[in-house]
Amino acid sequence: MITPLASFDDLSVGQKFEFGSIRMELDEIVDFARRWDPQPFHIDPDAAAAGPFRGIIASGLHTQAACFSHIIRSGWVAQVSMGGAEQLVRWPAPVRPGDEIAVSARIEALNPSRSKPDRGVVKVLYTGRRLTDGVVVLEILGTHILRR
């Protein structure tokens, strides 16, 4: 169980957080892709089998949304979030139906605002790792504004 942050000032560079895991199911992968990323390797089993990944894979956008939603639903930043400014995203390996992804975060940088003393800017590296083999499937470097 993650402890909700009470303030930007509760964080330190290098601090790590574990959010448990999510499971990427075939029906959710296909549904998301049909709506938002309808490439054949996300929605068509035959085309996917003949394609570069040799089977259906999740959209990177789906993996990103699912992992980030899992973090938000944990309540970790519910009391302090004032929004975000940027996300730099990498999908170094594909996510397949049934993959379970462990989600974690590490604080990379903290900058108290000079012009608005009630807040600070934090850079967080979010990582998704496939539980079966530990392979990183998602990295997000997020820039967030948090209440002090």
N, C-alpha and C positions, 0 to 999 in steps of 0.2 A: 504494500500500500504506500503510495507516494504522499508525502506531506505537502500540503499546499504552501506556496510561498506567501509570506506576509509583506515582504518588501524587497525591492531591488538590493537593498543593503544586506540581505540574508545570503547573497551569493558571493562566491570567490572563484577566481580563475583556476581552472583545473577540476573544479567540483563536478562530480558525476551523478547522474540520476538514471534509474532503471524503471521502465514503465510496463514491464511484462511483455506479452506477445499478442500478435493478431494472426489469424489464419486466413489465407486468401483462397476462397472457394471458387470453383469453376463458374457457377451460375452468377456470382457477383462480378467476376472478371469479365464475362461475356456481356452482362447487362451494362456495366460501366462503359465498356468499349463500344457497344452499339450506340450508346448515347453520346459519348464524348471523344472517342478515338477509334473509329471503325476501320482499323487496318486489318487485313486478312489474318495475320498471325495472332490477333486478339479475339477474333469472332468466328472464324471458319476452320473447323478441325482438319478438313482435307487440305486446304491451302496452307494452314499452319504446319502440318506434317511435312509438306514439300518445301517449306520455307526455310529461312536461315536458322531458326531456333528449333526446328524439328518437332514442333508441337505448340499448342496454345500457351501464350505467356500473358501475364498481366500488363496492362498499359503502365508505363512509368508514372503517368499522371495519377492513375488509380492507386499505385503503391504509395506515392507521396501523400495523396489525400487520406488514405486509410491510416497510415502511420501518424500523420499530423492530427487527424481526428481522435485517434487513440490517446495521444498526449493531451489534447485539449479536454477530452472527456474525463481524464484522470483528476481534473481540478487543480493541477499543478500551478497554473498561472491565473486562475479564475479571479482572485482578489487583486491582482496587480497588473494585469495586461492592459496596456493602452494602445495595442495594435502593433503592427510590424511595418518594416520599411523595405525588406528585401529577403529573398530566399535564392541562394545559389544551390542548384540541385545536380546530383550525379546519380546515375543508375548503372553501377559497374557490372551487374550480373542480372540475368532475367529472373523473374518470379513466376513459378509455375503453379497451376491449381493444386491446392493442398499444402503448399508451403506455409510453414509457420515462421513468423518474423519477430525476433526480439527487438524491441525499440528502446534506445537509450539516448542520453544527452550528456554533453560535456560543455561546461562554460569556457569559452575561448577568450573573451574580452569583456571588460566592464568599463563604461565611461559615464560617470555622473554628468548630467546636463549642466553646462555653465549658465545657460540663459533661463532654464526652468528647473529650479532646485527641487521640485516635487517629483522628479523622474530621472531615470537613467537609461542608457542604451546598452543592451547586452547582445553579444554575439554568441550563439549557441550552435554547436555541431551536433546534429541529430543523426543517429546511425540506425539502420535496420540491418540485422544479420539473420540469415536463414539458420534456424536452429539445428537442422540436420547436419550441416557441415561448417557452420560459422562464417560462411562467405557473406561479405557485405553486398547487399542488394540496393541500398539507398543511403545517400549522404545528403544532408541539407545543412548548409550554413545559413542560419537564420539571424536576422537583425531585428530585435524587438525593443519596444519602449515599455519600460516597467515603472510602476508607481513606487516611490520611496516611502 
